[in-house]
Amino acid sequence: MRKIAPWLLWIWIIGVIWAAFFYAPLAEGFVGQSSRILFFHVPMAWVSFVAFLAAGAWSIRFLAGGRRVAHDHAASAAVELGLLFCVLATVTGALWARVMWGAFWNWDPRQTSIVLAMIFYAAYLALRSAVEEPETRRRLAAAYAVLGLVVAPFLFFVLPRLTFSLHPDTVVNLRGRIEMESRMRQVLAASSLAFTVLFFWIHRIQVRLKARAERAPLGRTRP
C-alpha cells in the first residue's frame, strides 16, 4: 500500500488539475479565466497555515514529551514546507491580482498578512541558524513555533478582516455561509485535501532525511 499511495496521490492531483480547467465553471465577476487559479491559490494558503500549526503542535510535544529529537525534526520540516507553500500562495495570488486589479502588489490586507507570516517563520529558520548548541537551538526554536500558534491564526484570519479588503468573499464568507457553485466547491475541496495530503507526504520524507543527516558519522548538518 505504501508503494501505491504516492501514485494514487499524483493521480488525484492530476484529476484536480483537469477538474479545475474542464469541470468547474468560471466564477461570476472574474476577468477571463482568472477564477481557476483560486483552485490552487486557496489550497496552498490553507496548507501553509496547516503546516505552521503542525510545527507548533510538534514543538509542544518536544517541550512536554521528553524533548525527542524526532519532534524537533518534524517541527522544523513543517516550517520549511509551510514557507514553501506560503511563497507559492503569494505568487499565485499576485498573478491573480495582476489580472483582476492591474498590479501584482496592491497592499491588500491579505497580501500583507501572508508576507508578515513568511517573515515571522523565516525568522524561525534564522534563529535555528544563529544558535550553535543543538539542545539550546531546539528549545528556542520550539518556543518560537509555539508562539506561532497565536501569531499564525491572527495573521491568516484576524488581521485581514480588520479593515477593507479588495479580495472577494472567502469560501466561508463573513455571513458564515458557503456561497459557491457546487462544482466549484467540489473542486476546491478536492484540491485542498490533495494539497494537504501532499504536504504530509513530503513532510514525512523530509523528516526521514533530517534523521538520516543526524545519524551521519561526519554529518555537521543541523536538525
Secondary structure, DSSP 8 states (H G I E B T S, - for coil): -TTHHHHHHHHHHHHHHHHHHHTS---TT--TTGGGGHHHHHHHHHHHHHHHHHHHHHHHHHHHTT--HHHHHHHHHHHHHHHHHHHHHHHHHHHHHHHHHSSS----HHHHHHHHHHHHHHHHHHHHHH--SHHHHHHHHHHHHHHHHHHHHIIIIIGGGSS--SS---SB-TTS-B-S-HHHHHHHHHHHHHHHHHHHHHHHHHHHHHHHHHH-TT-----
